[in-house]
Amino acid sequence: MNIGLLSVSMNVYSTKRIAEEAQKLGHYIEQVDHTKCSVKLGAKKPRIYVGEDDITDEFDAIIPRIGAKVSRHGAAIVKQFEMNGVFSTARSLSILRARNKVRTLQIMARKGIPIPETLFSINPDNISEQIEILGGAPVIIKLQEGTQGLGVMLAESKKSAKSIIDTLYKMDTGILIQKFIEESNGEDIRIFVVGNKIVASMKRSSEAGEFRSNVHRGGSTEKVKLSSKEQFIALNATKHIGLGVAGVDLIRSKKGPLLIEVNASPGLQGIEGATGVNIAKEIILFVERNGGRKRRR
């Protein structure tokens, strides 16, 4: 099978691991920098180019690893592959859904998946009321399209919350405000889903003085056993967003597990190291099961 790996660099751990496992299983895999891709419309069949090279018919399947800064362009390239009948481990619409935290949480709320109390607004005139709707400070303030813990802030007082929110509103930055779940104690759970199967899960704990548990923020990791409800949330959240490969983030609260985020391009390094699971191989096996099926154009 010929596989296109949409990633900006082969020096990224996750990209390298996926390529290694594809080659071990006898597939041809090529890294394609989606930021350098162009689409030509108007001919009988739209063409996809990298520079001057036409790659329209080169791949049986693609594995998108789309970064936050180029989500819209990356998703547009994925969409064109889809429209040309190529299987993708992440649908273009699903990539955009997962990238926007508000959209993700709206879908989860509609489907009955438990989430933290969350508020989003663009009104700078009633910030105090917005904070009170969530029960007062402390609150978590998040950029709607932040990743790896970037753009996530803890406001411990109403005064600091108002200052941060007012500044972000004036910058015309999309944000959401969440109730701070104190009992989560700087810990969350990352669950890796491939297809309709949970392949690995780990607990991430923040370092001293840091409330964000992301590995990129210095958090520690360990293998964790999931409850039946946590498994249910992870599998259904992935299905509702429409992803073939996903990283689902939960926190544990007094009310039970709460979904925080669904990631369309989850990293492999932390979770492979913590669990010993060959997740890259699981992704390639998923592509094998589905990549030969041509979608209707």
C-alpha positions in Angstrom: 0.0 0.0 0.0 1.2 3.6 -0.7 0.6 5.9 2.2 1.0 9.7 2.4 2.0 11.0 5.8 0.9 14.6 5.9 3.5 16.2 8.3 5.8 19.2 8.1 8.9 17.3 9.1 10.3 13.8 9.4 12.2 15.0 12.5 9.0 14.9 14.6 8.9 11.8 16.8 5.3 10.8 15.9 5.9 11.2 12.2 9.1 9.2 12.4 7.5 6.3 14.4 4.6 6.0 12.0 6.9 5.9 9.0 9.1 3.2 10.7 6.2 0.9 11.4 4.7 1.4 7.9 8.0 0.3 6.4 8.3 -2.7 8.8 4.9 -3.9 7.6 6.0 -3.6 4.0 4.3 -0.4 2.9 5.6 2.5 0.9 5.2 5.7 2.9 6.1 9.2 2.0 6.1 12.3 4.1 4.2 15.1 2.4 4.5 18.7 3.8 0.9 19.8 3.5 2.0 23.5 3.9 3.7 23.1 0.5 0.7 21.5 -1.2 -1.5 23.2 -3.8 -4.8 22.2 -5.3 -5.7 22.9 -9.0 -9.4 23.0 -9.7 -11.3 23.4 -12.9 -10.0 20.3 -14.8 -11.9 17.1 -15.1 -10.3 15.9 -11.9 -8.9 18.3 -9.3 -5.1 17.8 -9.0 -2.9 18.0 -5.8 0.7 19.2 -6.1 3.7 19.5 -4.0 5.6 22.2 -5.7 5.4 21.1 -9.4 5.0 17.4 -8.6 1.5 16.0 -9.1 0.7 13.6 -6.3 -3.0 13.3 -7.0 -2.9 9.5 -7.7 0.1 8.4 -5.6 -1.6 7.2 -2.4 -4.1 4.6 -1.3 -4.4 6.3 2.1 -3.2 9.3 4.0 -2.4 9.9 7.6 -2.9 13.6 8.5 -0.7 15.2 11.2 -2.0 18.7 10.9 -0.5 21.4 13.1 -2.6 24.1 14.8 -1.2 27.0 12.8 -2.2 25.5 9.4 -5.4 23.7 10.4 -7.6 25.3 7.7 -5.2 24.8 4.8 -4.2 21.3 6.0 -7.9 20.3 6.3 -8.5 21.6 2.8 -5.7 19.4 1.4 -7.2 16.4 3.3 -10.6 17.2 1.9 -9.3 17.1 -1.6 -7.7 13.7 -1.1 -11.1 12.5 0.3 -13.0 13.9 -2.7 -10.5 12.1 -4.9 -11.5 8.8 -3.2 -8.4 8.4 -0.9 -9.0 7.0 2.6 -7.9 9.3 5.5 -7.4 8.4 9.2 -8.9 11.8 10.0 -11.7 13.4 8.0 -11.2 17.1 7.1 -14.4 18.2 8.9 -13.3 16.2 12.0 -9.9 17.9 12.1 -11.6 21.3 12.1 -14.1 20.2 14.8 -11.4 18.9 17.1 -9.2 22.0 16.6 -12.0 24.2 17.9 -12.6 23.5 21.6 -16.0 25.2 21.7 -17.3 23.2 18.7 -16.0 20.0 20.3 -17.7 20.8 23.6 -21.0 21.7 21.9 -21.1 18.4 20.2 -20.2 16.6 23.4 -22.9 18.4 25.4 -25.5 17.6 22.7 -24.5 13.9 22.8 -24.7 13.7 26.6 -20.9 13.3 27.2 -20.0 14.9 30.6 -17.9 18.1 30.4 -16.8 20.8 32.9 -19.2 23.7 33.2 -18.2 26.0 30.3 -19.1 29.4 29.1 -18.1 31.3 25.9 -19.0 34.8 25.0 -17.7 37.8 23.1 -19.4 40.4 25.3 -16.8 42.6 27.2 -19.5 44.4 29.2 -20.6 41.7 31.6 -17.4 39.8 32.4 -18.2 39.8 36.2 -21.5 38.1 35.4 -19.9 35.6 33.2 -17.5 34.5 36.0 -20.4 34.3 38.5 -22.4 32.1 36.1 -19.6 29.6 36.6 -19.7 30.0 40.4 -17.0 32.6 40.7 -13.2 32.3 40.7 -11.0 30.4 40.3 -11.7 29.8 36.6 -9.8 28.3 33.7 -9.5 30.5 30.6 -8.6 28.8 27.3 -8.0 29.9 23.8 -10.4 28.2 21.5 -7.7 26.8 19.3 -4.7 26.3 21.7 -2.7 23.1 21.8 -0.2 21.3 24.2 -1.3 23.5 27.1 -0.5 26.7 25.4 -3.3 29.3 25.8 -4.6 27.8 29.0 -4.6 30.1 32.0 -5.7 29.7 35.6 -7.3 32.9 37.1 -7.3 32.4 40.9 -9.2 35.6 41.7 -12.1 37.4 40.1 -9.9 40.5 39.5 -7.3 38.5 37.6 -10.0 36.7 35.6 -11.6 40.0 34.6 -8.2 41.4 33.6 -7.3 38.4 31.4 -10.7 38.0 29.8 -11.0 41.7 29.1 -7.5 41.7 27.4 -8.4 38.7 25.2 -11.7 40.2 24.2 -10.0 43.4 23.2 -7.6 41.3 21.1 -10.6 39.7 19.3 -9.3 36.3 20.5 -11.8 33.5 20.8 -11.8 32.0 24.3 -13.9 29.8 26.6 -14.1 29.9 30.4 -14.4 26.8 32.5 -15.1 26.0 36.1 -11.9 25.0 37.9 -12.1 21.4 39.0 -9.9 21.6 42.1 -10.0 17.9 42.9 -8.4 16.9 39.6 -5.2 18.1 41.3 -3.2 19.0 38.2 -3.8 15.5 36.7 -5.6 14.4 33.5 -5.9 11.2 31.5 -4.9 10.8 27.8 -6.7 8.0 26.1 -5.5 6.9 22.6 -8.2 5.6 20.3 -7.6 3.9 17.0 -10.6 2.9 15.0 -13.2 1.8 17.6 -10.6 0.5 20.0 -8.7 2.0 23.0 -5.1 1.1 22.4 -3.4 2.9 25.3 -4.1 5.3 28.2 -1.9 7.2 30.6 -2.2 9.6 33.5 -0.4 12.9 33.2 0.6 14.9 36.4 1.7 18.5 36.5 5.0 19.5 38.0 5.1 21.5 41.2 3.6 25.0 40.8 2.0 24.1 37.4 -1.7 23.2 37.0 -1.4 22.0 33.4 -0.4 18.4 33.1 0.7 18.3 29.4 4.0 16.5 28.8 5.1 19.6 26.8 4.7 21.6 29.9 6.9 19.3 32.0 4.3 16.9 33.3 5.1 13.3 34.3 3.3 10.3 32.9 2.3 6.8 34.0 0.1 4.0 32.7 -3.4 4.1 34.1 -6.3 1.7 34.3 -9.6 3.2 32.9 -13.0 2.8 34.4 -15.9 1.5 32.2 -17.3 5.1 32.1 -14.0 6.5 31.0 -13.7 4.0 28.2 -17.3 4.8 27.1 -16.6 8.5 27.0 -13.4 8.1 25.0 -14.9 5.8 22.4 -18.0 7.8 22.0 -16.3 11.2 21.9 -14.0 9.9 19.1 -17.1 8.6 17.2 -19.0 11.9 17.6 -16.1 14.0 16.3 -15.6 11.5 13.5 -12.0 10.6 13.9 -10.2 7.3 13.1 -7.2 8.2 15.3 -7.7 10.5 18.3 -6.3 11.5 21.7 -9.1 12.0 24.2 -8.3 14.0 27.4 -10.4 13.5 30.6 -10.1 14.7 34.2 -11.5 12.9 37.2 -13.9 14.9 39.3 -16.3 14.4 42.2 -19.0 14.0 39.7 -17.1 11.4 37.7 -14.9 11.7 34.6 -15.2 14.9 32.5 -14.1 15.3 28.9 -11.7 18.2 28.3 -10.6 17.8 24.7 -10.4 15.6 21.6 -7.1 15.8 19.7 -7.0 15.0 16.0 -3.1 14.7 15.8 -2.2 13.2 19.2 1.5 12.8 19.9 3.0 9.4 20.4 6.2 10.0 22.4 4.8 10.4 25.9 2.2 7.7 25.7 4.3 5.1 24.0 7.0 5.7 26.6 4.5 5.5 29.5 2.6 2.4 28.3 5.1 0.4 26.2 2.3 0.1 23.5 3.4 0.3 19.9 0.7 2.8 18.9 2.4 3.6 15.6 1.9 0.0 14.5 -1.8 0.1 15.6 -2.3 3.2 13.3 -0.8 1.4 10.3 -2.9 -1.7 11.0 -5.9 0.5 11.0 -4.9 1.9 7.6 -4.4 -1.6 6.3 -8.0 -2.5 7.3 -9.5 0.6 5.6 -7.0 2.0 3.1 -8.0 -0.3 0.2 -11.6 1.0 0.2 -12.2 3.7 -2.4 -14.7 6.2 -1.3 -17.4 7.5 -3.6 -16.3 10.8 -5.2 
